[in-house]
Amino acid sequence: MRLFWKLFLVLAITLLITASLSTWIARQWMQGDQAIENRLNSLASHADTAISLLDQNGLRAYRRWLMHTMRAQHFRGMLVDRAGRNILGRKVPARMRPLVDQVLRRQSRITTVRPPNLAVALPAGAGNDQLYWIATSVIPPHLMRQTGRQLMMVRITFALLVILLISWLITRMLTRPVASLQAAAERLGQGKMDTRTAKKLSTRKDELGDLARSFDAMAAQIDSLVGSHKQLLRDVSHELRSPLARLQVALELARNEAGDSAQEELARIGKEAEQLNHLIGEVLTLASFEQGDMQPRQARLQLDQILEAIIHDAIFEAQAADKQISVDAMQACSVHGDPIWLHRAFDNIIRNAIRHTDVGTAVSASLTVSGGVAHIAIRDRGAGVAPEALPRLFEPFYRASEARERESGGYGLGLTIARRVIRSHGGTIDAANHPHGGLMITVSLPLIQERKPETDIDKF
């Protein structure tokens, strides 16, 4: 059923329910009013009985009837004369005095409805025998009458409650599928290419179901394209290895044949071939991570020792370029991880910092521990990166500055591989411009939680 007809039916049912129940409430209200009116008329009709008994049987019969009727019908009544005095000589109750004064003044029937009390006063008899009948009663709880304004407020309140309930149902009917689609879109945007919408949503027969099926088709197409792209990249990289190996063999033969006349040119060719071989290796590594082939083996590692070894090896590369590496802090700590891949990740980060730091400056490295997490910070003292480029530094083949990358080397894969490795070890990696210049890469890795030695007290 399409959304139009669903909304139409829901609104039509809402109107029918509201109108029906509102009519029922009004009918019940009117029945209550009719019952109260009947009771007031019953109180007023006792006036004729009281006058008749008084005229025909005297005051004593009137008194006996009054007492018997009050007990049976739960009301209080009396006849008063023109001066407002009870003809039985009893005192008029204070709460009935205003009613007596009104009927004496108006000389007509007076009706008072003040829940839970009913009261009626009217002239009885005629001529010199003019008397006034005063009667009061208490309304039973099930006949309590409210005012017309209160009835309107009840009907409006009830209608608003029904509309509120239906609005909540309509909102739930529309927003839950939209929220599900939004969550699926966010997962797809995070790179989870196998994301699909819930079956309950994709099987709907309305516009939201059409949208869910279109989303699934789009996600499947993107997944196929990305998978094809990754596979193509991997296949091409594999295919390049063979001609590259033959090129290096031919290069060695050419060096032997050329002698000293072309050694400089051949050395340049060899360097470019070596860089190409390194690039192919990086591409294959990234493809393996993307396809889930690289699963780090878990071993207990001394993270500080790994960093010290990397820094020790990188110092020679830095000194050759008139640069330095300084260690600000190096706390001993242990992590679970793959020594080869962690070594490669931090080696990529440190060598990237060496390439980009200015000549004559030093790359700063630190390892600190807090809250069960190891925090590694690597900072260069170069030109930094434009703020809008920071989120893309870890994307494959992205270069913040094409000219700078060509001069310093690098293919835009080192930080990408580092992020894959760090994430596969349950850590995080971020990049930010340092306040005093340069780019700073921060890495966080969970530490091994050391168990405290069990004491004799812990055994109990």
Backbone torsions as a table, in degrees:
resi	resn	phi	psi	omega
1	MET	NA	133.0	-178.0
2	ARG	-71.5	160.1	-177.2
3	LEU	-61.1	-35.7	-179.5
4	PHE	-57.4	-48.6	-176.6
5	TRP	-71.2	-33.9	175.9
6	LYS	-61.8	-47.4	-179.9
7	LEU	-66.1	-39.3	179.3
8	PHE	-60.6	-47.3	-178.8
9	LEU	-64.7	-41.8	-180.0
10	VAL	-62.2	-45.1	180.0
11	LEU	-67.3	-39.3	178.8
12	ALA	-64.0	-44.4	178.2
13	ILE	-63.1	-38.3	178.0
14	THR	-60.5	-46.7	180.0
15	LEU	-63.0	-42.3	-179.6
16	LEU	-64.0	-44.9	179.9
17	ILE	-63.4	-45.3	-178.8
18	THR	-62.2	-46.1	-179.0
19	ALA	-65.3	-42.8	-177.6
20	SER	-64.8	-49.2	-177.9
21	LEU	-69.3	-34.0	177.2
22	SER	-65.4	-40.1	176.6
23	THR	-64.2	-41.5	178.8
24	TRP	-62.5	-42.2	177.9
25	ILE	-61.7	-44.1	-179.6
26	ALA	-63.4	-39.2	179.8
27	ARG	-65.0	-43.7	177.7
28	GLN	-62.0	-38.0	179.3
29	TRP	-64.4	-43.3	-179.3
30	MET	-66.3	-36.9	176.9
31	GLN	-63.0	-38.9	176.5
32	GLY	-63.8	-41.8	178.1
33	ASP	-62.4	-41.2	-179.5
34	GLN	-64.1	-39.9	178.9
35	ALA	-64.5	-39.2	178.4
36	ILE	-66.8	-41.4	179.2
37	GLU	-62.6	-40.1	178.2
38	ASN	-63.0	-38.6	-179.7
39	ARG	-69.0	-38.0	177.0
40	LEU	-63.5	-42.3	178.6
41	ASN	-63.9	-36.6	178.2
42	SER	-64.0	-42.1	177.2
43	LEU	-61.8	-40.6	-178.7
44	ALA	-69.5	-34.6	-177.8
45	SER	-66.8	-21.6	178.9
46	HIS	-66.9	-15.4	-179.8
47	ALA	-63.0	-44.1	179.8
48	ASP	-63.4	-41.1	179.2
49	THR	-62.7	-43.2	-179.0
50	ALA	-63.6	-43.7	-179.5
51	ILE	-65.7	-41.2	-178.7
52	SER	-63.6	-45.9	178.7
53	LEU	-63.2	-39.8	-178.7
54	LEU	-65.0	-42.1	-177.5
55	ASP	-73.0	-39.5	-171.9
56	GLN	-91.1	-36.8	-173.0
57	ASN	-116.9	-7.8	175.0
58	GLY	93.8	177.9	-173.7
59	LEU	-66.0	-34.1	-177.4
60	ARG	-67.0	-43.3	178.4
61	ALA	-64.1	-40.5	178.2
62	TYR	-59.7	-43.6	-178.9
63	ARG	-63.6	-44.9	-179.4
64	ARG	-63.0	-42.9	179.2
65	TRP	-62.1	-41.4	-176.9
66	LEU	-62.9	-43.9	-179.4
67	MET	-67.8	-40.6	179.9
68	HIS	-66.0	-43.6	-177.3
69	THR	-68.9	-39.4	179.4
70	MET	-61.8	-41.5	179.6
71	ARG	-66.5	-39.1	-174.3
72	ALA	-76.7	-38.6	-173.5
73	GLN	-111.2	7.0	173.8
74	HIS	54.3	56.8	173.9
75	PHE	-140.3	168.6	177.9
76	ARG	-127.0	126.5	-178.0
77	GLY	-141.1	162.5	179.1
78	MET	-162.5	155.4	169.9
79	LEU	-102.8	134.2	178.2
80	VAL	-122.4	153.3	-179.9
81	ASP	-88.5	-173.1	-177.5
82	ARG	-61.0	-24.0	-179.9
83	ALA	-89.3	0.5	179.3
84	GLY	81.1	21.9	-180.0
85	ARG	-100.6	140.8	176.2
86	ASN	-64.7	130.3	-175.3
87	ILE	-69.7	-15.7	176.1
88	LEU	-84.5	-0.3	178.9
89	GLY	81.9	5.3	179.3
90	ARG	-86.6	160.7	-180.0
91	LYS	-75.7	136.9	176.3
92	VAL	-73.8	125.4	179.3
93	PRO	-57.0	146.2	-176.3
94	ALA	-60.0	-35.7	-176.5
95	ARG	-72.8	-15.6	178.6
96	MET	-98.1	-10.0	-176.9
97	ARG	-61.3	-43.6	178.0
98	PRO	-59.9	-35.9	179.2
99	LEU	-66.8	-39.8	178.0
100	VAL	-62.8	-44.7	-179.3
101	ASP	-62.3	-39.4	-178.8
102	GLN	-65.9	-44.8	-176.6
103	VAL	-69.8	-33.1	176.1
104	LEU	-66.3	-35.0	-177.1
105	ARG	-79.6	-41.1	-174.3
106	ARG	-89.7	-27.7	-178.5
107	GLN	59.8	39.1	178.3
108	SER	-150.5	172.4	-177.2
109	ARG	-68.5	135.7	178.0
110	ILE	-119.8	129.4	178.6
111	THR	-123.5	132.5	179.7
112	THR	-128.3	126.7	176.4
113	VAL	-123.1	103.9	178.7
114	ARG	-130.3	85.0	-174.1
115	PRO	-46.5	132.1	8.3
116	PRO	-94.7	19.1	-174.3
117	ASN	-104.8	139.9	171.5
118	LEU	-117.1	145.9	178.3
119	ALA	-149.5	145.1	177.2
120	VAL	-141.1	142.4	177.7
121	ALA	-141.8	135.4	-177.9
122	LEU	-157.7	153.5	176.3
123	PRO	-66.1	141.9	178.6
124	ALA	-136.1	139.3	-175.9
125	GLY	84.8	-177.1	-177.4
126	ALA	-154.2	164.1	177.1
127	GLY	64.0	-137.8	-178.9
128	ASN	-69.4	-18.5	179.9
129	ASP	-92.5	22.2	-177.4
130	GLN	-61.2	119.7	175.0
131	LEU	-125.8	173.7	-178.0
132	TYR	-134.0	131.8	-179.3
133	TRP	-96.9	125.7	178.9
134	ILE	-120.6	126.2	-179.4
135	ALA	-142.9	141.3	178.2
136	THR	-132.4	156.9	178.6
137	SER	-155.2	164.0	177.4
138	VAL	-105.3	133.1	-178.5
139	ILE	-76.6	131.4	173.0
140	PRO	-60.8	148.3	-176.8
141	PRO	-54.4	-36.7	-176.3
142	HIS	-75.5	-6.7	178.6
143	LEU	-111.3	11.8	-179.3
144	MET	-59.8	121.8	-178.0
145	ARG	-101.9	138.1	175.4
146	GLN	-102.8	174.0	180.0
147	THR	-80.3	166.1	177.5
148	GLY	-61.0	-36.0	177.9
149	ARG	-64.9	-40.3	178.2
150	GLN	-65.4	-38.1	176.2
151	LEU	-60.5	-43.4	179.1
152	MET	-63.3	-39.8	179.3
153	MET	-65.0	-39.6	178.1
154	VAL	-63.1	-44.3	-179.4
155	ARG	-64.9	-41.8	178.8
156	ILE	-65.5	-43.4	179.5
157	THR	-61.6	-44.4	179.3
158	PHE	-62.4	-43.9	179.5
159	ALA	-61.7	-41.2	179.7
160	LEU	-64.9	-39.1	178.3
161	LEU	-63.9	-42.5	178.2
162	VAL	-64.0	-44.6	179.4
163	ILE	-63.6	-39.6	178.3
164	LEU	-61.7	-43.5	179.2
165	LEU	-63.3	-45.7	-179.5
166	ILE	-66.1	-39.0	177.8
167	SER	-61.8	-40.2	177.5
168	TRP	-63.8	-40.2	179.0
169	LEU	-65.5	-42.1	179.5
170	ILE	-65.4	-43.8	179.0
171	THR	-61.8	-42.9	178.9
172	ARG	-63.9	-38.4	-179.8
173	MET	-64.3	-33.1	-177.0
174	LEU	-94.0	-40.3	-172.7
175	THR	-78.2	-31.7	179.5
176	ARG	-62.0	-47.4	175.2
177	PRO	-62.6	-38.5	179.3
178	VAL	-64.6	-42.1	178.4
179	ALA	-63.8	-38.4	177.7
180	SER	-64.1	-41.5	176.9
181	LEU	-65.1	-39.6	178.8
182	GLN	-62.8	-43.5	179.2
183	ALA	-63.4	-40.6	178.3
184	ALA	-64.3	-40.2	178.6
185	ALA	-64.0	-39.1	178.9
186	GLU	-65.7	-41.4	178.2
187	ARG	-64.6	-39.2	177.9
188	LEU	-65.6	-39.3	178.1
189	GLY	-65.9	-23.6	177.4
190	GLN	-83.3	2.2	176.9
191	GLY	97.2	5.6	178.6
192	LYS	-85.8	87.1	-171.4
193	MET	-69.9	-14.8	178.7
194	ASP	-86.7	8.5	-178.6
195	THR	-67.2	132.8	173.9
196	ARG	-139.4	160.3	179.9
197	THR	-75.2	161.2	179.7
198	ALA	-63.2	145.9	-177.7
199	LYS	-60.7	-37.3	-179.9
200	LYS	-62.2	-29.8	179.3
201	LEU	-82.3	-43.2	-175.8
202	SER	-71.9	-16.9	179.7
203	THR	-95.4	2.3	177.2
204	ARG	-64.4	153.2	-177.4
205	LYS	-105.0	24.0	179.4
206	ASP	-120.5	-169.3	-177.3
207	GLU	-63.1	-34.0	178.6
208	LEU	-67.1	-36.2	174.9
209	GLY	-65.3	-40.6	176.2
210	ASP	-60.1	-42.7	179.1
211	LEU	-63.5	-40.6	179.6
212	ALA	-64.6	-42.0	178.9
213	ARG	-66.7	-36.3	175.8
214	SER	-65.3	-39.2	178.3
215	PHE	-63.4	-44.7	179.5
216	ASP	-61.7	-41.1	178.5
217	ALA	-63.8	-41.2	178.4
218	MET	-64.1	-45.5	-179.7
219	ALA	-61.9	-40.0	178.9
220	ALA	-65.1	-39.8	179.5
221	GLN	-66.5	-42.8	178.3
222	ILE	-63.6	-43.0	178.5
223	ASP	-59.3	-42.5	179.4
224	SER	-65.6	-43.3	-178.7
225	LEU	-65.9	-44.6	180.0
226	VAL	-65.1	-42.1	178.1
227	GLY	-62.4	-41.3	177.9
228	SER	-64.4	-39.7	179.0
229	HIS	-63.2	-45.6	180.0
230	LYS	-64.2	-42.0	179.9
231	GLN	-66.1	-39.2	177.5
232	LEU	-62.6	-43.8	179.2
233	LEU	-61.7	-41.1	-179.7
234	ARG	-68.4	-43.3	-179.4
235	ASP	-65.3	-43.2	179.4
236	VAL	-62.8	-41.3	179.6
237	SER	-62.8	-41.2	177.8
238	HIS	-63.5	-42.9	-178.0
239	GLU	-67.0	-29.1	179.6
240	LEU	-72.4	-22.8	-177.4
241	ARG	-61.7	-41.3	-176.5
242	SER	-65.4	-54.4	177.7
243	PRO	-63.1	-28.6	178.3
244	LEU	-68.3	-39.6	177.4
245	ALA	-64.6	-41.3	177.9
246	ARG	-65.4	-35.4	177.6
247	LEU	-62.6	-41.8	179.9
248	GLN	-67.1	-37.2	175.9
249	VAL	-64.3	-45.4	179.2
250	ALA	-63.1	-34.3	179.2
251	LEU	-64.8	-41.6	178.5
252	GLU	-65.7	-39.1	177.2
253	LEU	-64.7	-40.3	179.3
254	ALA	-65.0	-36.7	177.9
255	ARG	-63.0	-40.5	180.0
256	ASN	-67.6	-35.5	-177.5
257	GLU	-80.9	-34.4	-172.7
258	ALA	-77.8	-24.0	-176.7
259	GLY	70.4	-142.4	-175.9
260	ASP	-87.3	-9.4	-171.5
261	SER	-69.6	-29.9	-174.9
262	ALA	-128.8	23.8	-177.2
263	GLN	-64.0	-38.0	-178.4
264	GLU	-64.9	-45.3	179.3
265	GLU	-65.0	-41.9	-179.9
266	LEU	-67.1	-34.4	176.9
267	ALA	-64.5	-38.6	177.6
268	ARG	-64.3	-42.3	177.5
269	ILE	-61.6	-41.1	179.2
270	GLY	-63.3	-39.5	179.1
271	LYS	-64.6	-44.8	179.4
272	GLU	-64.3	-37.8	178.0
273	ALA	-65.2	-38.3	178.5
274	GLU	-66.1	-39.5	176.9
275	GLN	-65.9	-39.0	177.1
276	LEU	-63.1	-40.5	178.3
277	ASN	-64.1	-40.2	177.9
278	HIS	-65.2	-41.4	179.1
279	LEU	-62.1	-43.2	179.2
280	ILE	-61.6	-40.6	177.1
281	GLY	-61.9	-40.5	178.4
282	GLU	-65.1	-41.9	179.6
283	VAL	-63.0	-43.2	179.2
284	LEU	-64.5	-39.1	177.9
285	THR	-62.6	-46.3	179.8
286	LEU	-63.4	-40.9	178.7
287	ALA	-62.9	-37.6	178.3
288	SER	-64.6	-40.3	176.9
289	PHE	-64.9	-43.4	-177.3
290	GLU	-62.6	-36.5	-177.6
291	GLN	-89.4	1.8	176.4
292	GLY	78.3	17.4	-179.4
293	ASP	-80.3	-22.1	-176.4
294	MET	-94.4	107.0	177.1
295	GLN	-115.0	110.2	-177.3
296	PRO	-64.2	135.0	175.6
297	ARG	-80.9	146.0	-174.4
298	GLN	-97.6	123.5	176.4
299	ALA	-145.0	155.6	178.2
300	ARG	-77.3	124.4	-175.0
301	LEU	-127.1	146.3	170.4
302	GLN	-91.3	101.3	-174.1
303	LEU	-61.7	-36.9	179.8
304	ASP	-64.0	-36.6	179.3
305	GLN	-68.2	-38.7	177.5
306	ILE	-62.0	-46.1	180.0
307	LEU	-64.6	-40.7	179.7
308	GLU	-63.4	-39.0	178.9
309	ALA	-65.7	-42.6	179.4
310	ILE	-64.0	-44.8	-179.3
311	ILE	-64.4	-39.2	179.5
312	HIS	-60.8	-43.0	178.9
313	ASP	-70.7	-35.2	-176.2
314	ALA	-76.3	-19.5	-179.4
315	ILE	-59.0	-39.3	-178.9
316	PHE	-64.9	-41.1	177.0
317	GLU	-63.9	-40.8	-179.7
318	ALA	-66.2	-43.7	-178.7
319	GLN	-64.5	-34.0	178.5
320	ALA	-63.6	-25.1	178.6
321	ALA	-103.3	17.0	-178.8
322	ASP	59.9	45.3	177.6
323	LYS	-131.9	167.7	-177.1
324	GLN	-132.7	167.3	171.9
325	ILE	-129.6	125.0	179.2
326	SER	-115.1	140.1	179.0
327	VAL	-105.0	114.0	-178.1
328	ASP	-83.0	-35.4	179.9
329	ALA	-158.7	145.9	179.7
330	MET	-150.0	86.0	179.8
331	GLN	-85.3	139.1	178.3
332	ALA	-71.4	134.7	178.7
333	CYS	-160.7	159.4	-177.8
334	SER	-120.6	142.8	177.1
335	VAL	-135.7	162.0	171.2
336	HIS	-94.8	130.2	178.9
337	GLY	176.5	-176.8	179.1
338	ASP	-95.4	117.5	-175.8
339	PRO	-62.1	-36.2	-177.4
340	ILE	-68.1	-46.5	-176.2
341	TRP	-74.3	-37.2	175.1
342	LEU	-64.7	-39.6	177.2
343	HIS	-60.2	-43.5	-178.3
344	ARG	-67.4	-39.9	-179.2
345	ALA	-62.8	-49.6	-179.1
346	PHE	-71.2	-29.9	175.8
347	ASP	-64.6	-41.5	177.3
348	ASN	-62.0	-42.5	-178.3
349	ILE	-65.7	-46.1	-176.9
350	ILE	-68.1	-43.4	-179.8
351	ARG	-68.8	-31.4	174.1
352	ASN	-63.6	-41.0	178.2
353	ALA	-66.1	-38.3	178.9
354	ILE	-63.3	-41.4	-179.8
355	ARG	-62.7	-35.4	-171.9
356	HIS	-98.2	-10.7	177.9
357	THR	-74.2	149.9	-178.2
358	ASP	-69.6	153.4	177.2
359	VAL	-62.5	136.9	-179.8
360	GLY	86.1	2.5	178.9
361	THR	-112.4	175.9	-177.1
362	ALA	-123.5	145.9	171.2
363	VAL	-86.2	130.4	-179.2
364	SER	-98.3	136.6	178.0
365	ALA	-132.0	141.6	179.0
366	SER	-149.2	148.5	175.7
367	LEU	-133.2	114.3	178.8
368	THR	-125.5	159.8	-176.6
369	VAL	-126.0	134.5	175.2
370	SER	-161.1	137.0	176.3
371	GLY	60.3	34.0	179.0
372	GLY	73.4	18.7	-178.8
373	VAL	-132.7	138.1	174.5
374	ALA	-91.0	129.4	-179.5
375	HIS	-113.4	117.5	179.6
376	ILE	-112.0	129.5	179.7
377	ALA	-124.7	125.7	177.2
378	ILE	-121.5	119.3	-176.3
379	ARG	-125.3	131.3	171.2
380	ASP	-99.8	173.5	179.2
381	ARG	-123.4	51.5	177.5
382	GLY	-98.6	-153.2	-176.7
383	ALA	-82.0	-7.6	-177.4
384	GLY	77.9	-169.0	-177.3
385	VAL	-131.9	144.3	176.7
386	ALA	-58.5	138.5	-176.7
387	PRO	-53.8	-37.9	-178.7
388	GLU	-71.1	-15.8	-179.8
389	ALA	-91.9	-13.2	-176.4
390	LEU	-57.7	-45.2	-178.7
391	PRO	-64.3	-16.6	-174.8
392	ARG	-101.8	1.7	-177.1
393	LEU	-60.8	-27.8	-176.4
394	PHE	-95.2	8.4	176.4
395	GLU	-81.6	146.9	180.0
396	PRO	-61.5	133.6	174.8
397	PHE	64.4	13.7	177.5
398	TYR	-83.7	136.4	177.8
399	ARG	-127.8	125.5	179.4
400	ALA	-67.2	-30.5	179.3
401	SER	-143.5	112.7	-177.0
402	GLU	-62.9	-43.2	-178.1
403	ALA	-64.5	-44.8	-178.3
404	ARG	-65.0	-39.6	-178.8
405	GLU	-65.9	-37.5	-179.8
406	ARG	-66.6	-33.9	180.0
407	GLU	-75.4	-38.1	-174.0
408	SER	-94.9	-8.5	-178.4
409	GLY	88.9	177.8	-179.8
410	GLY	100.5	152.3	-175.1
411	TYR	-124.6	5.5	-178.9
412	GLY	80.9	18.9	-179.8
413	LEU	-113.5	-19.1	-175.9
414	GLY	-59.5	-50.1	-179.5
415	LEU	-70.9	-29.9	177.3
416	THR	-64.0	-46.7	178.5
417	ILE	-65.1	-39.7	178.3
418	ALA	-59.6	-41.9	179.2
419	ARG	-64.7	-41.9	178.5
420	ARG	-59.8	-43.0	-177.9
421	VAL	-66.3	-47.8	-177.2
422	ILE	-62.7	-42.3	179.7
423	ARG	-66.5	-36.6	179.0
424	SER	-67.3	-16.0	177.0
425	HIS	-100.7	13.0	176.9
426	GLY	78.0	17.4	-178.5
427	GLY	-107.7	-175.0	178.5
428	THR	-131.4	154.3	177.7
429	ILE	-140.4	135.4	-177.8
430	ASP	-139.9	157.7	178.0
431	ALA	-126.9	140.2	179.1
432	ALA	-154.8	150.9	174.6
433	ASN	-75.8	131.3	179.0
434	HIS	-73.3	143.2	-179.4
435	PRO	-57.0	-29.4	-178.0
436	HIS	-101.4	17.9	175.2
437	GLY	105.7	150.1	178.4
438	GLY	89.0	170.8	179.7
439	LEU	-103.2	139.2	178.4
440	MET	-122.6	125.6	175.2
441	ILE	-101.9	126.2	179.1
442	THR	-116.2	134.6	-179.3
443	VAL	-124.8	138.2	175.7
444	SER	-124.2	131.0	179.1
445	LEU	-130.8	138.1	178.1
446	PRO	-70.7	138.3	179.9
447	LEU	-87.1	163.2	172.5
448	ILE	-72.4	126.8	178.9
449	GLN	-80.7	109.6	-178.6
450	GLU	-73.9	131.8	176.5
451	ARG	-82.8	133.6	178.2
452	LYS	-70.7	142.3	178.2
453	PRO	-62.6	136.0	-177.5
454	GLU	-74.3	130.9	179.1
455	THR	-102.0	170.0	179.4
456	ASP	-62.2	-32.5	-178.3
457	ILE	-68.5	-36.7	-177.6
458	ASP	-66.4	-19.2	-176.8
459	LYS	-75.4	-18.2	-176.9
460	PHE	-93.6	NA	NA
